């Protein structure tokens, strides 16, 4: 059996996770680890090729917010849930302002 490894993650100032919050954080990191491991390393050559061609490659996870009403559909992404929901909300407000169903 491999030794247990622990990852330390800084929590933003003013945030005091307790009970359910800690369990959620543990579950999220375990899920992300499982997703990362199961996807393999096929992406590494793609990154190296892009960098060789002069590209700077950055990647990360984002929140995705989707809204649907009948046939109308919008989606937005953001670094935070607030950002994604705010963006999709602004899009809907701009596109459907004065819209009569």
TIROZA-187404 format. One record per atom (N, C-alpha, C): residue number from 1; residue in one letter; atom name; x, y negated, z. Coordinates in Angstrom, 3 decimals. Last residue first. Example, Ala and Ser with C-alpha at 12.3 -4.5 7.8 and 13.67 -1.06 7.14 Angstrom:
residues 2
<r seq="2" type="s" atom="N" px="12.850" py="2.250" pz="7.080"/>
<r seq="2" type="s" atom="CA" px="13.670" py="1.060" pz="7.140"/>
<r seq="2" type="s" atom="C" px="12.900" py="-0.030" pz="7.870"/>
<r seq="1" type="a" atom="N" px="13.190" py="5.690" pz="7.800"/>
<r seq="1" type="a" atom="CA" px="12.300" py="4.500" pz="7.800"/>
<r seq="1" type="a" atom="C" px="13.200" py="3.300" pz="7.800"/>
end
This chain:
residues 101
<r seq="101" type="x" atom="N" px="-42.876" py="-37.016" pz="-23.941"/>
<r seq="101" type="x" atom="CA" px="-43.016" py="-35.588" pz="-24.253"/>
<r seq="101" type="x" atom="C" px="-44.248" py="-35.299" pz="-25.071"/>
<r seq="100" type="x" atom="N" px="-41.156" py="-39.760" pz="-25.051"/>
<r seq="100" type="x" atom="CA" px="-42.475" py="-39.333" pz="-24.581"/>
<r seq="100" type="x" atom="C" px="-42.643" py="-37.873" pz="-24.936"/>
<r seq="99" type="x" atom="N" px="-38.308" py="-41.534" pz="-24.116"/>
<r seq="99" type="x" atom="CA" px="-38.837" py="-40.340" pz="-24.797"/>
<r seq="99" type="x" atom="C" px="-40.169" py="-39.957" pz="-24.202"/>
<r seq="98" type="x" atom="N" px="-36.996" py="-43.497" pz="-22.817"/>
<r seq="98" type="x" atom="CA" px="-38.207" py="-43.869" pz="-23.540"/>
<r seq="98" type="x" atom="C" px="-38.848" py="-42.723" pz="-24.296"/>
<r seq="97" type="x" atom="N" px="-34.084" py="-41.687" pz="-23.167"/>
<r seq="97" type="x" atom="CA" px="-34.681" py="-42.905" pz="-22.617"/>
<r seq="97" type="x" atom="C" px="-35.878" py="-43.303" pz="-23.470"/>
<r seq="96" type="x" atom="N" px="-32.685" py="-39.490" pz="-23.978"/>
<r seq="96" type="x" atom="CA" px="-34.134" py="-39.351" pz="-23.873"/>
<r seq="96" type="x" atom="C" px="-34.802" py="-40.559" pz="-23.227"/>
<r seq="95" type="x" atom="N" px="-30.007" py="-40.165" pz="-24.019"/>
<r seq="95" type="x" atom="CA" px="-30.620" py="-39.577" pz="-25.197"/>
<r seq="95" type="x" atom="C" px="-32.141" py="-39.579" pz="-25.161"/>
<r seq="94" type="x" atom="N" px="-29.507" py="-41.235" pz="-21.438"/>
<r seq="94" type="x" atom="CA" px="-29.221" py="-42.018" pz="-22.642"/>
<r seq="94" type="x" atom="C" px="-29.968" py="-41.480" pz="-23.856"/>
<r seq="93" type="x" atom="N" px="-30.270" py="-39.150" pz="-19.721"/>
<r seq="93" type="x" atom="CA" px="-30.891" py="-40.468" pz="-19.579"/>
<r seq="93" type="x" atom="C" px="-30.695" py="-41.302" pz="-20.846"/>
<r seq="92" type="x" atom="N" px="-28.549" py="-37.118" pz="-20.619"/>
<r seq="92" type="x" atom="CA" px="-30.000" py="-36.957" pz="-20.744"/>
<r seq="92" type="x" atom="C" px="-30.692" py="-38.317" pz="-20.675"/>
<r seq="91" type="x" atom="N" px="-26.085" py="-38.270" pz="-19.922"/>
<r seq="91" type="x" atom="CA" px="-26.375" py="-37.889" pz="-21.305"/>
<r seq="91" type="x" atom="C" px="-27.879" py="-37.789" pz="-21.532"/>
<r seq="90" type="x" atom="N" px="-26.338" py="-38.514" pz="-17.152"/>
<r seq="90" type="x" atom="CA" px="-26.181" py="-39.716" pz="-17.974"/>
<r seq="90" type="x" atom="C" px="-26.518" py="-39.430" pz="-19.437"/>
<r seq="89" type="x" atom="N" px="-26.471" py="-35.776" pz="-16.480"/>
<r seq="89" type="x" atom="CA" px="-27.578" py="-36.662" pz="-16.146"/>
<r seq="89" type="x" atom="C" px="-27.533" py="-37.938" pz="-16.990"/>
<r seq="88" type="x" atom="N" px="-23.983" py="-34.890" pz="-17.235"/>
<r seq="88" type="x" atom="CA" px="-25.145" py="-34.349" pz="-17.945"/>
<r seq="88" type="x" atom="C" px="-26.370" py="-35.220" pz="-17.684"/>
<r seq="87" type="x" atom="N" px="-22.458" py="-36.445" pz="-15.404"/>
<r seq="87" type="x" atom="CA" px="-22.268" py="-36.579" pz="-16.845"/>
<r seq="87" type="x" atom="C" px="-23.484" py="-36.067" pz="-17.618"/>
<r seq="86" type="x" atom="N" px="-23.315" py="-35.520" pz="-12.918"/>
<r seq="86" type="x" atom="CA" px="-23.450" py="-36.929" pz="-13.269"/>
<r seq="86" type="x" atom="C" px="-23.373" py="-37.148" pz="-14.766"/>
<r seq="85" type="x" atom="N" px="-22.551" py="-32.843" pz="-13.086"/>
<r seq="85" type="x" atom="CA" px="-23.974" py="-33.179" pz="-12.998"/>
<r seq="85" type="x" atom="C" px="-24.214" py="-34.641" pz="-13.352"/>
<r seq="84" type="x" atom="N" px="-19.727" py="-33.200" pz="-13.222"/>
<r seq="84" type="x" atom="CA" px="-20.458" py="-32.480" pz="-14.273"/>
<r seq="84" type="x" atom="C" px="-21.935" py="-32.840" pz="-14.270"/>
<r seq="83" type="x" atom="N" px="-19.215" py="-34.629" pz="-10.816"/>
<r seq="83" type="x" atom="CA" px="-18.825" py="-35.176" pz="-12.114"/>
<r seq="83" type="x" atom="C" px="-19.612" py="-34.517" pz="-13.249"/>
<r seq="82" type="x" atom="N" px="-20.150" py="-32.860" pz="-8.846"/>
<r seq="82" type="x" atom="CA" px="-20.739" py="-34.195" pz="-8.978"/>
<r seq="82" type="x" atom="C" px="-20.451" py="-34.793" pz="-10.347"/>
<r seq="81" type="x" atom="N" px="-18.371" py="-30.737" pz="-9.239"/>
<r seq="81" type="x" atom="CA" px="-19.790" py="-30.539" pz="-9.519"/>
<r seq="81" type="x" atom="C" px="-20.482" py="-31.886" pz="-9.697"/>
<r seq="80" type="x" atom="N" px="-15.351" py="-31.839" pz="-10.896"/>
<r seq="80" type="x" atom="CA" px="-16.145" py="-31.567" pz="-9.705"/>
<r seq="80" type="x" atom="C" px="-17.589" py="-31.335" pz="-10.129"/>
<r seq="79" type="x" atom="N" px="-14.440" py="-32.054" pz="-13.436"/>
<r seq="79" type="x" atom="CA" px="-13.504" py="-31.515" pz="-12.441"/>
<r seq="79" type="x" atom="C" px="-14.219" py="-31.151" pz="-11.158"/>
<r seq="78" type="x" atom="N" px="-16.950" py="-30.986" pz="-15.835"/>
<r seq="78" type="x" atom="CA" px="-16.265" py="-31.960" pz="-15.004"/>
<r seq="78" type="x" atom="C" px="-15.334" py="-31.276" pz="-14.026"/>
<r seq="77" type="x" atom="N" px="-19.171" py="-30.848" pz="-18.677"/>
<r seq="77" type="x" atom="CA" px="-18.197" py="-30.257" pz="-17.761"/>
<r seq="77" type="x" atom="C" px="-17.548" py="-31.376" pz="-16.960"/>
<r seq="76" type="x" atom="N" px="-22.537" py="-30.399" pz="-19.827"/>
<r seq="76" type="x" atom="CA" px="-21.363" py="-31.236" pz="-19.586"/>
<r seq="76" type="x" atom="C" px="-20.440" py="-30.489" pz="-18.639"/>
<r seq="75" type="x" atom="N" px="-25.345" py="-30.020" pz="-22.031"/>
<r seq="75" type="x" atom="CA" px="-24.372" py="-29.495" pz="-21.079"/>
<r seq="75" type="x" atom="C" px="-23.205" py="-30.473" pz="-20.963"/>
<r seq="74" type="x" atom="N" px="-28.796" py="-29.721" pz="-22.950"/>
<r seq="74" type="x" atom="CA" px="-27.562" py="-30.503" pz="-22.841"/>
<r seq="74" type="x" atom="C" px="-26.638" py="-29.805" pz="-21.849"/>
<r seq="73" type="x" atom="N" px="-31.671" py="-29.201" pz="-24.849"/>
<r seq="73" type="x" atom="CA" px="-30.582" py="-28.596" pz="-24.083"/>
<r seq="73" type="x" atom="C" px="-29.389" py="-29.530" pz="-24.102"/>
<r seq="72" type="x" atom="N" px="-35.034" py="-28.638" pz="-25.675"/>
<r seq="72" type="x" atom="CA" px="-33.981" py="-29.616" pz="-25.406"/>
<r seq="72" type="x" atom="C" px="-32.938" py="-28.989" pz="-24.487"/>
<r seq="71" type="x" atom="N" px="-37.113" py="-26.934" pz="-25.819"/>
<r seq="71" type="x" atom="CA" px="-36.032" py="-26.736" pz="-26.800"/>
<r seq="71" type="x" atom="C" px="-34.868" py="-27.699" pz="-26.585"/>
<r seq="70" type="x" atom="N" px="-37.773" py="-26.981" pz="-22.454"/>
<r seq="70" type="x" atom="CA" px="-38.299" py="-26.566" pz="-23.752"/>
<r seq="70" type="x" atom="C" px="-37.146" py="-26.253" pz="-24.688"/>
<r seq="69" type="x" atom="N" px="-35.001" py="-28.125" pz="-21.140"/>
<r seq="69" type="x" atom="CA" px="-36.428" py="-28.383" pz="-21.015"/>
<r seq="69" type="x" atom="C" px="-37.024" py="-28.080" pz="-22.380"/>
<r seq="68" type="x" atom="N" px="-32.024" py="-27.765" pz="-19.375"/>
<r seq="68" type="x" atom="CA" px="-32.849" py="-27.296" pz="-20.478"/>
<r seq="68" type="x" atom="C" px="-34.303" py="-27.610" pz="-20.158"/>
<r seq="67" type="x" atom="N" px="-28.654" py="-28.422" pz="-18.571"/>
<r seq="67" type="x" atom="CA" px="-30.064" py="-28.725" pz="-18.354"/>
<r seq="67" type="x" atom="C" px="-30.831" py="-28.293" pz="-19.597"/>
<r seq="66" type="x" atom="N" px="-25.649" py="-27.499" pz="-16.931"/>
<r seq="66" type="x" atom="CA" px="-26.542" py="-27.363" pz="-18.082"/>
<r seq="66" type="x" atom="C" px="-27.952" py="-27.758" pz="-17.670"/>
<r seq="65" type="x" atom="N" px="-22.305" py="-27.985" pz="-16.059"/>
<r seq="65" type="x" atom="CA" px="-23.696" py="-28.248" pz="-15.713"/>
<r seq="65" type="x" atom="C" px="-24.524" py="-28.171" pz="-16.989"/>
<r seq="64" type="x" atom="N" px="-19.387" py="-26.543" pz="-14.931"/>
<r seq="64" type="x" atom="CA" px="-20.236" py="-26.740" pz="-16.097"/>
<r seq="64" type="x" atom="C" px="-21.665" py="-26.922" pz="-15.613"/>
<r seq="63" type="x" atom="N" px="-16.199" py="-27.318" pz="-13.644"/>
<r seq="63" type="x" atom="CA" px="-17.616" py="-27.091" pz="-13.392"/>
<r seq="63" type="x" atom="C" px="-18.356" py="-27.317" pz="-14.702"/>
<r seq="62" type="x" atom="N" px="-13.157" py="-25.667" pz="-14.657"/>
<r seq="62" type="x" atom="CA" px="-14.030" py="-26.825" pz="-14.542"/>
<r seq="62" type="x" atom="C" px="-15.436" py="-26.372" pz="-14.135"/>
<r seq="61" type="x" atom="N" px="-9.733" py="-24.734" pz="-14.452"/>
<r seq="61" type="x" atom="CA" px="-11.140" py="-24.397" pz="-14.337"/>
<r seq="61" type="x" atom="C" px="-11.946" py="-25.671" pz="-14.151"/>
<r seq="60" type="x" atom="N" px="-7.199" py="-25.399" pz="-16.904"/>
<r seq="60" type="x" atom="CA" px="-7.732" py="-25.315" pz="-15.562"/>
<r seq="60" type="x" atom="C" px="-9.208" py="-24.950" pz="-15.604"/>
<r seq="59" type="x" atom="N" px="-4.204" py="-26.376" pz="-18.607"/>
<r seq="59" type="x" atom="CA" px="-5.490" py="-25.694" pz="-18.536"/>
<r seq="59" type="x" atom="C" px="-5.930" py="-25.624" pz="-17.093"/>
<r seq="58" type="x" atom="N" px="-2.046" py="-27.798" pz="-20.957"/>
<r seq="58" type="x" atom="CA" px="-2.593" py="-27.822" pz="-19.598"/>
<r seq="58" type="x" atom="C" px="-3.910" py="-27.082" pz="-19.643"/>
<r seq="57" type="x" atom="N" px="0.742" py="-28.133" pz="-22.967"/>
<r seq="57" type="x" atom="CA" px="-0.447" py="-27.320" pz="-22.688"/>
<r seq="57" type="x" atom="C" px="-0.813" py="-27.422" pz="-21.215"/>
<r seq="56" type="x" atom="N" px="1.948" py="-30.123" pz="-25.407"/>
<r seq="56" type="x" atom="CA" px="1.951" py="-29.961" pz="-23.963"/>
<r seq="56" type="x" atom="C" px="0.649" py="-29.254" pz="-23.621"/>
<r seq="55" type="x" atom="N" px="3.454" py="-29.093" pz="-28.463"/>
<r seq="55" type="x" atom="CA" px="2.266" py="-29.407" pz="-27.679"/>
<r seq="55" type="x" atom="C" px="2.552" py="-29.271" pz="-26.188"/>
<r seq="54" type="x" atom="N" px="5.578" py="-28.253" pz="-30.009"/>
<r seq="54" type="x" atom="CA" px="5.604" py="-29.600" pz="-29.469"/>
<r seq="54" type="x" atom="C" px="4.387" py="-30.008" pz="-28.646"/>
<r seq="53" type="x" atom="N" px="5.689" py="-25.659" pz="-30.768"/>
<r seq="53" type="x" atom="CA" px="5.277" py="-26.601" pz="-31.805"/>
<r seq="53" type="x" atom="C" px="5.168" py="-28.031" pz="-31.281"/>
<r seq="52" type="x" atom="N" px="6.181" py="-24.496" pz="-28.336"/>
<r seq="52" type="x" atom="CA" px="7.264" py="-24.489" pz="-29.318"/>
<r seq="52" type="x" atom="C" px="6.979" py="-25.484" pz="-30.446"/>
<r seq="51" type="x" atom="N" px="3.636" py="-24.689" pz="-27.252"/>
<r seq="51" type="x" atom="CA" px="4.714" py="-25.498" pz="-26.686"/>
<r seq="51" type="x" atom="C" px="5.896" py="-25.584" pz="-27.642"/>
<r seq="50" type="x" atom="N" px="2.326" py="-22.777" pz="-28.854"/>
<r seq="50" type="x" atom="CA" px="1.883" py="-24.176" pz="-28.877"/>
<r seq="50" type="x" atom="C" px="2.982" py="-25.095" pz="-28.345"/>
<r seq="49" type="x" atom="N" px="3.771" py="-20.477" pz="-28.081"/>
<r seq="49" type="x" atom="CA" px="3.764" py="-20.909" pz="-29.481"/>
<r seq="49" type="x" atom="C" px="3.352" py="-22.382" pz="-29.594"/>
<r seq="48" type="x" atom="N" px="3.160" py="-20.307" pz="-25.346"/>
<r seq="48" type="x" atom="CA" px="4.551" py="-20.490" pz="-25.765"/>
<r seq="48" type="x" atom="C" px="4.635" py="-20.994" pz="-27.208"/>
<r seq="47" type="x" atom="N" px="0.394" py="-19.838" pz="-25.521"/>
<r seq="47" type="x" atom="CA" px="0.898" py="-21.040" pz="-24.862"/>
<r seq="47" type="x" atom="C" px="2.323" py="-21.326" pz="-25.324"/>
<r seq="46" type="x" atom="N" px="0.409" py="-17.363" pz="-26.813"/>
<r seq="46" type="x" atom="CA" px="-0.275" py="-18.498" pz="-27.436"/>
<r seq="46" type="x" atom="C" px="0.234" py="-19.813" pz="-26.847"/>
<r seq="45" type="x" atom="N" px="1.729" py="-15.693" pz="-24.979"/>
<r seq="45" type="x" atom="CA" px="2.366" py="-15.995" pz="-26.276"/>
<r seq="45" type="x" atom="C" px="1.713" py="-17.188" pz="-26.978"/>
<r seq="44" type="x" atom="N" px="-0.281" py="-15.795" pz="-22.818"/>
<r seq="44" type="x" atom="CA" px="1.072" py="-16.338" pz="-22.679"/>
<r seq="44" type="x" atom="C" px="1.758" py="-16.624" pz="-24.022"/>
<r seq="43" type="x" atom="N" px="-2.656" py="-14.455" pz="-23.287"/>
<r seq="43" type="x" atom="CA" px="-2.630" py="-15.881" pz="-23.548"/>
<r seq="43" type="x" atom="C" px="-1.223" py="-16.476" pz="-23.499"/>
<r seq="42" type="x" atom="N" px="-2.401" py="-11.862" pz="-22.406"/>
<r seq="42" type="x" atom="CA" px="-2.389" py="-12.104" pz="-23.850"/>
<r seq="42" type="x" atom="C" px="-2.271" py="-13.583" pz="-24.209"/>
<r seq="41" type="x" atom="N" px="-2.383" py="-10.779" pz="-19.891"/>
<r seq="41" type="x" atom="CA" px="-1.430" py="-11.865" pz="-20.165"/>
<r seq="41" type="x" atom="C" px="-1.361" py="-12.192" pz="-21.655"/>
<r seq="40" type="x" atom="N" px="-5.532" py="-10.057" pz="-18.267"/>
<r seq="40" type="x" atom="CA" px="-4.231" py="-9.729" pz="-18.830"/>
<r seq="40" type="x" atom="C" px="-3.377" py="-10.957" pz="-19.066"/>
<r seq="39" type="x" atom="N" px="-7.915" py="-10.315" pz="-17.024"/>
<r seq="39" type="x" atom="CA" px="-7.809" py="-10.847" pz="-18.382"/>
<r seq="39" type="x" atom="C" px="-6.456" py="-10.571" pz="-19.019"/>
<r seq="38" type="x" atom="N" px="-7.698" py="-9.365" pz="-14.456"/>
<r seq="38" type="x" atom="CA" px="-8.362" py="-8.507" pz="-15.432"/>
<r seq="38" type="x" atom="C" px="-8.228" py="-9.025" pz="-16.858"/>
<r seq="37" type="x" atom="N" px="-6.487" py="-11.494" pz="-13.105"/>
<r seq="37" type="x" atom="CA" px="-5.756" py="-10.241" pz="-13.273"/>
<r seq="37" type="x" atom="C" px="-6.380" py="-9.401" pz="-14.384"/>
<r seq="36" type="x" atom="N" px="-8.523" py="-13.428" pz="-13.167"/>
<r seq="36" type="x" atom="CA" px="-7.196" py="-13.710" pz="-13.725"/>
<r seq="36" type="x" atom="C" px="-6.433" py="-12.431" pz="-14.021"/>
<r seq="35" type="x" atom="N" px="-10.611" py="-12.188" pz="-11.796"/>
<r seq="35" type="x" atom="CA" px="-10.774" py="-12.609" pz="-13.190"/>
<r seq="35" type="x" atom="C" px="-9.430" py="-12.804" pz="-13.868"/>
<r seq="34" type="x" atom="N" px="-9.413" py="-11.834" pz="-9.264"/>
<r seq="34" type="x" atom="CA" px="-9.848" py="-10.665" pz="-10.039"/>
<r seq="34" type="x" atom="C" px="-10.018" py="-11.020" pz="-11.509"/>
<r seq="33" type="x" atom="N" px="-9.039" py="-14.534" pz="-8.571"/>
<r seq="33" type="x" atom="CA" px="-7.889" py="-13.634" pz="-8.686"/>
<r seq="33" type="x" atom="C" px="-8.251" py="-12.416" pz="-9.527"/>
<r seq="32" type="x" atom="N" px="-11.688" py="-15.393" pz="-8.462"/>
<r seq="32" type="x" atom="CA" px="-10.763" py="-15.982" pz="-9.423"/>
<r seq="32" type="x" atom="C" px="-9.547" py="-15.094" pz="-9.642"/>
<r seq="31" type="x" atom="N" px="-12.605" py="-13.800" pz="-6.312"/>
<r seq="31" type="x" atom="CA" px="-13.198" py="-13.652" pz="-7.645"/>
<r seq="31" type="x" atom="C" px="-12.271" py="-14.216" pz="-8.718"/>
<r seq="30" type="x" atom="N" px="-11.021" py="-14.796" pz="-4.222"/>
<r seq="30" type="x" atom="CA" px="-10.934" py="-13.377" pz="-4.575"/>
<r seq="30" type="x" atom="C" px="-11.489" py="-13.139" pz="-5.979"/>
<r seq="29" type="x" atom="N" px="-11.899" py="-17.449" pz="-4.188"/>
<r seq="29" type="x" atom="CA" px="-10.506" py="-17.154" pz="-4.520"/>
<r seq="29" type="x" atom="C" px="-10.310" py="-15.682" pz="-4.882"/>
<r seq="28" type="x" atom="N" px="-14.608" py="-17.008" pz="-3.470"/>
<r seq="28" type="x" atom="CA" px="-14.267" py="-17.675" pz="-4.728"/>
<r seq="28" type="x" atom="C" px="-12.830" py="-17.349" pz="-5.130"/>
<r seq="27" type="x" atom="N" px="-14.380" py="-15.817" pz="-0.942"/>
<r seq="27" type="x" atom="CA" px="-15.008" py="-15.078" pz="-2.044"/>
<r seq="27" type="x" atom="C" px="-14.634" py="-15.679" pz="-3.395"/>
<r seq="26" type="x" atom="N" px="-13.196" py="-17.939" pz="0.521"/>
<r seq="26" type="x" atom="CA" px="-12.508" py="-16.648" pz="0.377"/>
<r seq="26" type="x" atom="C" px="-13.052" py="-15.881" pz="-0.821"/>
<r seq="25" type="x" atom="N" px="-15.265" py="-19.851" pz="0.314"/>
<r seq="25" type="x" atom="CA" px="-13.935" py="-20.122" pz="-0.231"/>
<r seq="25" type="x" atom="C" px="-13.145" py="-18.827" pz="-0.436"/>
<r seq="24" type="x" atom="N" px="-17.320" py="-18.502" pz="1.696"/>
<r seq="24" type="x" atom="CA" px="-17.481" py="-18.849" pz="0.288"/>
<r seq="24" type="x" atom="C" px="-16.126" py="-19.096" pz="-0.357"/>
<r seq="23" type="x" atom="N" px="-16.214" py="-18.395" pz="4.251"/>
<r seq="23" type="x" atom="CA" px="-16.523" py="-17.141" pz="3.554"/>
<r seq="23" type="x" atom="C" px="-16.674" py="-17.389" pz="2.057"/>
<r seq="22" type="x" atom="N" px="-16.097" py="-21.134" pz="4.813"/>
<r seq="22" type="x" atom="CA" px="-14.860" py="-20.352" pz="4.738"/>
<r seq="22" type="x" atom="C" px="-15.078" py="-19.044" pz="3.996"/>
<r seq="21" type="x" atom="N" px="-18.861" py="-21.711" pz="4.837"/>
<r seq="21" type="x" atom="CA" px="-17.966" py="-22.391" pz="3.894"/>
<r seq="21" type="x" atom="C" px="-16.671" py="-21.602" pz="3.715"/>
<r seq="20" type="x" atom="N" px="-19.816" py="-20.181" pz="6.973"/>
<r seq="20" type="x" atom="CA" px="-20.205" py="-19.834" pz="5.607"/>
<r seq="20" type="x" atom="C" px="-19.310" py="-20.481" pz="4.564"/>
<r seq="19" type="x" atom="N" px="-17.490" py="-21.366" pz="9.137"/>
<r seq="19" type="x" atom="CA" px="-18.370" py="-20.221" pz="8.908"/>
<r seq="19" type="x" atom="C" px="-18.616" py="-19.860" pz="7.460"/>
<r seq="18" type="x" atom="N" px="-16.383" py="-24.516" pz="7.789"/>
<r seq="18" type="x" atom="CA" px="-16.660" py="-23.623" pz="8.919"/>
<r seq="18" type="x" atom="C" px="-17.489" py="-22.452" pz="8.420"/>
<r seq="17" type="x" atom="N" px="-14.256" py="-27.143" pz="6.690"/>
<r seq="17" type="x" atom="CA" px="-15.062" py="-25.952" pz="6.394"/>
<r seq="17" type="x" atom="C" px="-15.202" py="-25.052" pz="7.615"/>
<r seq="16" type="x" atom="N" px="-14.097" py="-30.286" pz="6.772"/>
<r seq="16" type="x" atom="CA" px="-13.875" py="-29.306" pz="7.830"/>
<r seq="16" type="x" atom="C" px="-14.723" py="-28.060" pz="7.561"/>
<r seq="15" type="x" atom="N" px="-12.736" py="-32.995" pz="5.237"/>
<r seq="15" type="x" atom="CA" px="-13.509" py="-31.779" pz="4.996"/>
<r seq="15" type="x" atom="C" px="-13.127" py="-30.760" pz="6.058"/>
<r seq="14" type="x" atom="N" px="-10.982" py="-35.044" pz="5.729"/>
<r seq="14" type="x" atom="CA" px="-12.382" py="-35.244" pz="6.082"/>
<r seq="14" type="x" atom="C" px="-13.258" py="-34.032" pz="5.864"/>
<r seq="13" type="x" atom="N" px="-8.835" py="-34.407" pz="2.987"/>
<r seq="13" type="x" atom="CA" px="-9.067" py="-35.069" pz="4.269"/>
<r seq="13" type="x" atom="C" px="-10.560" py="-35.251" pz="4.500"/>
<r seq="12" type="x" atom="N" px="-9.097" py="-31.214" pz="1.282"/>
<r seq="12" type="x" atom="CA" px="-9.115" py="-32.685" pz="1.317"/>
<r seq="12" type="x" atom="C" px="-9.393" py="-33.232" pz="2.718"/>
<r seq="11" type="x" atom="N" px="-6.848" py="-28.610" pz="2.013"/>
<r seq="11" type="x" atom="CA" px="-8.251" py="-29.025" pz="1.997"/>
<r seq="11" type="x" atom="C" px="-8.257" py="-30.554" pz="2.076"/>
<r seq="10" type="x" atom="N" px="-4.413" py="-26.645" pz="0.372"/>
<r seq="10" type="x" atom="CA" px="-4.741" py="-27.873" pz="1.097"/>
<r seq="10" type="x" atom="C" px="-6.223" py="-28.211" pz="0.933"/>
<r seq="9" type="x" atom="N" px="-4.039" py="-23.231" pz="0.851"/>
<r seq="9" type="x" atom="CA" px="-4.619" py="-24.232" pz="-0.036"/>
<r seq="9" type="x" atom="C" px="-4.939" py="-25.483" pz="0.777"/>
<r seq="8" type="x" atom="N" px="-1.945" py="-20.442" pz="0.838"/>
<r seq="8" type="x" atom="CA" px="-2.391" py="-21.625" pz="1.572"/>
<r seq="8" type="x" atom="C" px="-2.876" py="-22.650" pz="0.573"/>
<r seq="7" type="x" atom="N" px="-2.412" py="-17.013" pz="0.527"/>
<r seq="7" type="x" atom="CA" px="-2.220" py="-18.262" pz="-0.188"/>
<r seq="7" type="x" atom="C" px="-2.758" py="-19.407" pz="0.671"/>
<r seq="6" type="x" atom="N" px="-0.839" py="-14.009" pz="1.435"/>
<r seq="6" type="x" atom="CA" px="-1.798" py="-15.054" pz="1.782"/>
<r seq="6" type="x" atom="C" px="-1.418" py="-16.334" pz="1.053"/>
<r seq="5" type="x" atom="N" px="-0.692" py="-10.538" pz="0.894"/>
<r seq="5" type="x" atom="CA" px="-0.136" py="-11.862" pz="0.633"/>
<r seq="5" type="x" atom="C" px="-1.232" py="-12.894" pz="0.878"/>
<r seq="4" type="x" atom="N" px="0.027" py="-7.464" pz="2.389"/>
<r seq="4" type="x" atom="CA" px="-0.983" py="-8.488" pz="2.157"/>
<r seq="4" type="x" atom="C" px="-0.294" py="-9.830" pz="1.952"/>
<r seq="3" type="x" atom="N" px="2.044" py="-5.077" pz="0.678"/>
<r seq="3" type="x" atom="CA" px="1.818" py="-5.980" pz="1.814"/>
<r seq="3" type="x" atom="C" px="0.800" py="-7.056" pz="1.428"/>
<r seq="2" type="x" atom="N" px="0.519" py="-2.202" pz="-0.858"/>
<r seq="2" type="x" atom="CA" px="1.295" py="-3.433" pz="-0.947"/>
<r seq="2" type="x" atom="C" px="1.034" py="-4.311" pz="0.281"/>
<r seq="1" type="x" atom="N" px="0.836" py="1.174" pz="0.000"/>
<r seq="1" type="x" atom="CA" px="0.000" py="0.000" pz="0.000"/>
<r seq="1" type="x" atom="C" px="0.885" py="-1.243" pz="0.000"/>
end
